[in-house]
Each structure stands twice: as structure tokens, then as C-alpha cells.
């Protein structure tokens, strides 16, 4: 097949890694002709552009395609995307992320090209300004006319879009966001070395939080409960894996709480280091305010780590109470504190929940399983177009 993917930017993030793995697998496993159209990888999160350039795809960077809203630039980005698609004439267009999803689908529709859109996280979501929420929901309702099929990274995404009146149920397929599972299933050979580097002894209970240090990612929730958790379990420490614009703010707040010695910041790390860092923690906390289905949750479980997550979007599909961890109502800080204290104080529970999660999800999150199912969706879309023509 000749496929064109469109994404707003190739920073280090779940949606971007999902897209790039799909590109790599379809080239390597099926010999597809793949183009990846993206804007500049701007921001402190890190870039996947170098990896994309090595994937074997045709990589096209459009300076006009930016994350921030700017009316004239959106018009220019649309024209640039349409020009590229008109030149490429792919069999199918696959869009990702909010802005690229809207502009890319409109461009594909204007050229009558089949189009699939992946919902990595709802374009309209909790925490948005009401005007932005309404605008994105309306834009998605309009874009449905140019969307042959939706791929949802969790059943929750499908429910949210159907509740918003976007397309029909038979135009959605849930395909969990895959990754290379082998490093997470590997024996923990780096655990002691990492903990020594951070000055941790064998009695320290390390709670990991993985994600960009950005608004709505939930690090502030950890700061709210940290004093109570540490009072109850003094040997607890927290590991923040990632970087972003709020790092200095968080470090200042931690210092004001007198808890600096209880927090470790890794800074920006490449995705391939996450399995190694996961070995060092006992518990993984996920307190984002919204996110389709954070890959860190199945990654933690495949590493044998229990999870504590707010009940947002697709989290409940992997954070299963009494089986893989704790599912907490969003912003219920009392319940979050209690869950972390309970797990920190019970080694047997941590081991049991982590192992159950590992056994339950070890197959369905492999990236080749994901990529194969995505290609099946492509085939169904193209067959449907042929029958209607």
C-alpha cells in the first residue's frame, strides 16, 4: 500500500511513538510505501525526527504545521498538506493528533482520498476552556464527513465521540497503542545500579510518575498527597521521569514543602530508556487529568509493577481494582493518598498485582499486533471504497 501519515509534531510522546512504530512496521513487515508528514518537533519534550528519518519512510516537514492556533498559519498548513497529498496520491491517508487530524482529513476529503483517523486522546477534553472544548467538538463533528474509519486507542475514546454525535458505531475500531514489549518483560538487571546512582537503599519504596512536566499531566496531584504519604511511610520517595515547562515550578513547591530529598527528577529521557527506569520503581502512579490510554500503564504492568491511576478515559481498561492496581476517581486526593500508602506498605500486594497485570496484558500491547490490526483496517476501508465506486 501507499500510505501517508499526518501528525502535528514528532515530539517524544505516546501518540508520536505509536505513529512511528506503525510506519516502521508497515515498511518492514509489509513493504509499504509510507510518507510521514509532520510539523517541526518544537518544545522541551525531545524529538523523534532523527528516528523517523532512519525508518525508511518519506519524511516531509512542514514549517507551517504548528501546535499553537494561528488562523493564517492554519490556512497555510492546510494548503501545504493538500499540495503534498495531491502530489503523492496515496492509497490512503492516516491522520493523528487534533490539529493535523482536522487539517489532514479536510485535505484528504477535498482530494477524495480514503482517510483513517486515530483518536489518541479526545480533541475535546476535560480541563479545556469551554470555548476550545466546543470548537474542537464542532470541528470533529464536521471532520467526520471526511473520515472513512476511526481507530480508538481505548473503548473510552469511542464512547466519548459517539456521545458527541460523531459518526456511527460501526466506523470505530479499538486498537490498543502498541510498543516493544520485550524490554519491559526482561529481567531487572539494572535495578540496583540505578538505585545506587540515586542514593537509595534497599528499604526505599520508589513511586514513579512518567510524563511531560506540563499542565493536566497530574504531577500537581502527586505533590498534593506526597506529605501525607511520606508521613505514613517515611521511606517513600518519588521519581518524576520526563521534562517540561513546569519543572522549576514543581521543584520550588517541593522545596517549600521541605521534601526535596524525597523527589528525584530524571529530566528528559529517550523512550528506549523507560523500560530500564521502570525496573527501579515499586509503584507507578498515573494522575493525568485526561489521556486516551496512557502507554505507561501497560508498560508498568508488563514490568511487574502495580498501578494507581485516576479513572480517566481508557485507564479503567487496564487499571483493574484488586487485579492490577487501584482505580481512583479523578482528583480524589484522599483515595489517591490511601492507595499509595496501602501499596507502599504491602510488598506482597505489590508483587501479586504486578504479576497479574503482566500475565493479563503481555500479548495485546505488542506493536506488531497493533500494526497488523491497523493494516486490516486499511484493507477494509479500501475494499469499502471499491464497492461503493
N, C-alpha and C positions, 0 to 999 in steps of 0.2 A: 504494500500500500504506500501511497504518497500522502504523508500526514503533516499538517502544520499546527504546532502548538503555539499558543499565545499566552504570555503571563506578564504581569506588570513589572516585576523585577526579580532577579535571581539572587536574593539575599540568602543567608543561612536561615532556613525555616522549614517547617513541615510541609507546607504546600509546594514549596520550591523543590525540596528533595524528592517528594512524591512525583512531581512532573519530570524531573531529571532522570529518575530511575525508570520511569515509563519510556522516556526517549531512549535511554541506553539499552533497555531490554528489547524494545521493538527493533532496534537496529541489529543487536547481537543475535537475538533468537529467531527473528523473522525476516531479516534483511530488508526492512522497510526503509524507504527514502523519507527521512524526517527533517523538518525545519523547525527551529525554535526561535520565535520572535519575542523579544523582551526589551524593556526599558533599561536604563543604567542601574546597576546594583549599588545605589547610593544608601548611605546610612552606616551606623556603627555595628550592625549585626554581622558583617562579613559577607563575602561574595562567593557565589558558586560559578562565576563566569569562566574561570580557568578550567574547572572540571567539565563544564558544558562544551568548551572548545575542544576538549580531548575525547568527547563522546562519539564523534563521527557524524554528528548532525550538522546541518547547515545553520549556523548561528547568526542571527540578524539582530543587532542592537539599534533601537530607535530612540534617539535623544528626546523626542517629543513625548514619549510614553513615561510619565512620572506618576508617583503615588498621590501627591497633593493635587487637589482640584484647582484647575485654572481653565476657564471656559475656552479661550483661544487655543491653548495647548491641547485641549481635548479634541477640538476640531482638527487640529494638525495631526494629532496621533491617529485619529480615525482615518484621515486621508492617507497617512503613511502605511497603516496596516492594510487598508484596502488596496493600495498600489502594490504592496508585496504579494498579497493573495492573488491579485489579478495576474501578476507575473508568474507566480508559482503554479497556479491552477491545481491545488492539491485535491486528492480524492475526498478528503475530509479535514475539517478544522476542529481542533480541540482547544477550548479556552479554559483559563484558570484565573482565579482571583477576581475581585469585584470590578475594578475599572477595566482591565483587559477583557474580562468576561462580557461586559456590556459593549464596549467598542468593537471587540473582535467578532462577536455574534452579529452585530449590525452590519459590519463589513462583509462577513460571510453571507448573510442574508441578501445583501444587495447584489452579490455575485451568484446567488442561487447555489451556494456550496453547502453540502451537508455539514452540520455542526453539532458537536457534543460539548457540554459544559460540565466541569466538575465543581461541586459545591464543597470546598474545603472547610468553609465556615460561612454561615449565612451573611450575605452582604448587608442585611438589616439585622441588627442585633442589640442585645441588652447593653446599656451604657452609652449608646449613641444619643446625640442631640435629637429631639423629636423630629425636627425638620429633615435632618440627614436620614433618619430611620424611614420616614415617609417617602423621601426622594428615592432612596435605594430600593425600597419595596416596589414603588411605581416603575422604576427602571427595569427591575427584574420581571415585573408583570408584562411590560412591553417587550422585553428581550425574549420572552417565551415563544413569540411568534417566529423567531429565527433559530430556535433550539430544537433539534430533532430528538435529543435524548439528554437526560441528566444523569450524572454519576454522583452519588452522595457518599461521603466518607463515613457516614453513620445513618442509621434509620431515622435518627432525630432530625437530621437535615431535611429529609424528605417530608416528614410531618410538618416542619415549620413552613416549608414552601407550599405545601398543599393547603395548609391553614390560611396562607396569604393569598390563595386563589391562583397560584402559579402552575399552569399546565395540569395534566391529568396523571393519575397514579401510575398508569402503565408506561409513562415516559420516564420513570425513575428506576435506577438500579443502584443498590448499595454495594460498594466495593471498598473494603477497609484499606486504609493507606498503608502500603507495604514498605518494608525496609529489609536490609540484610540482617536476618535473624541470627546467623551463626555466631557473631562476636558476643551477642547477649547471652547465648546458651553456653558459651565457653567456660571452662573452669576459671575461677577468680585468682589468677596468678599475680595480679598487680595490687591486690588489696592492701597488703602490709606495707608495700613500698609507698603507696600514695598516702596512707595514714601517717607514716613516719615523716614524710615531707611536710605534712600539715601539723606535725607535733601532737598527734592524737595517740592516746594509749589504748589498750585493748578494752577498757571499760567504757570508752566514749560511744554514745549512741548518736550516729550521724543521720540527720534528716535532710534529704536532698530536695531541692526545688530547681527545676530545669526550665529555662525560658528567658526570652529577652527581658531586660530590665526596662519595661515600658508600661504605660498606663493600661489597666484592665488585665494585666498578666498575673496579678494576685500576690505579688511579693509583700504588699502592704498588709494583707491578711496574715501572713506569717509573722510580721512584726507586731501585729495586734496581740497574738496569742503567745508569742515567744516568752514574755516574762512569766506567765502562768505555767507554761510547760517546763521552763528551767527551774522554777521554784519547786515543782513536784518531782522533777527528775534532773538533779543538778549536773549529771554527766552528759546531758544532751547538748549537741552543737548542730548548727545549720549550715548547709553548703548551698550557696547560690551559684549555679552553673549558667553562665551567659553574661552578656554585657548589654549596655544600652544607656539611654539618656538619663535614667533615674538612679544610676549607681551612686553618685555623690550624695544625692538626697537620702537614699537608704542608709548609706554609711554614717551620715550625720545623725539620723534618727537613732540608729543603733548605738552610737556613741553617747547620745543624750540619755538613752536607757541604761547605760553602763554595761552593755552586753557585747562590746566589741570582741572580746575573747571567745564568745560563743558563735561567731559568724565567720565563714570563710567565703571569699569571692574568688572564683577561678578566672574571671574575665572571659573574653571571647575564646571559644574553643571550636575547632573544626568538628563536624558531625561524626567523623570516624573515631574521635576520642571519647564520645559519650559512653560506649559500652565499657571502656576501661574505668571511667569515673564512676559509673553505676556500681562497679564492684565494691567501692569504698563505703557505700551508704547502707543503712539498715532499713530505712523507710523512705518512700518517695511521696511528697505532697504535691498536689495539683490544685491550685486555688485561683485559677484564672476566672474571670467573670464571663467569658464566652470563648468558645473554641470548638470547631466541628467535632473532632475526636482527636485529642492530643496524642501524638505518637509516643510521647514519654510514658503514657500509662501502659500500653502493651510492652514497651521496651523494658519498663521496670519489672513487670511480671515475668517476662522471659528471663530476666536476670535473677529471678527468685526473690524479688523484693515486694512486700505488701504495699498497697497504695491507699492514700487518703485523698479523696477528691470531692470538690464541690459537685453537686448534682446539676451540671450544666450540659446542654446539648447531648453529645453522644457518650458522655462519661459513664452513664449507668450501664452501657452495653459491655463494659469491661470491669468497672468498679462494682463488684457484686458483694453486698454485705454478707459476712460470715463465710465467704468463699475466696475472695481475692483481696478484700480490704474493707474500707469504710466509705460510704457514700453520704455526704453531708449536705444539708440544704444550703444553698448559696448564702454566704455571709452569716451563717450561724456560728459565730466565733466560740461560743460555749461548747458546742458539739465538736468543732474542729479541735479545740484545746483538749477536750476529753479523749478524742480518738487518738491524738498524737501521744498523750500521756499513757493511755492504755497500751498502745503498741510499744512504746519506748520501754515500758516496764515488763513486757512479756515476750521473752525470746522464743518460747515455744510457739506462740501465736504468730509471730513474725515468720518463722520458718514454715509453719503449716500453710498460711495464706499465700506466701510467696511461691511455694511449691505447687499448690493447687492452680494458681494463675499460670505458672509455667506450663503445666500439663494441658491446661484448657485451651491456650491460645498459641501453641508453638507452630501450628501449621498455617492458619489463615492470615497471618500478617507477613508471610514471606513475600518479598517484592515480585518474584516471578509469578506467583499465584495471582497477585494483583494485576500485573501487566497482561497476563494471558486473558483474564476476565475482561479487562478494558478492551483488548483487541476483539473479543467476542462481541462486545457492544458495537464496535465499529462495523463489524460484519453485518450485524442485524440492521443497523442504520442504513448501510449502503444497499442491502437487499430490499429494505422497505422502500427506499427511493426508486430503485429499479422497477419494482412492482407498480409504483404509482405513476411512472413515466410512460 
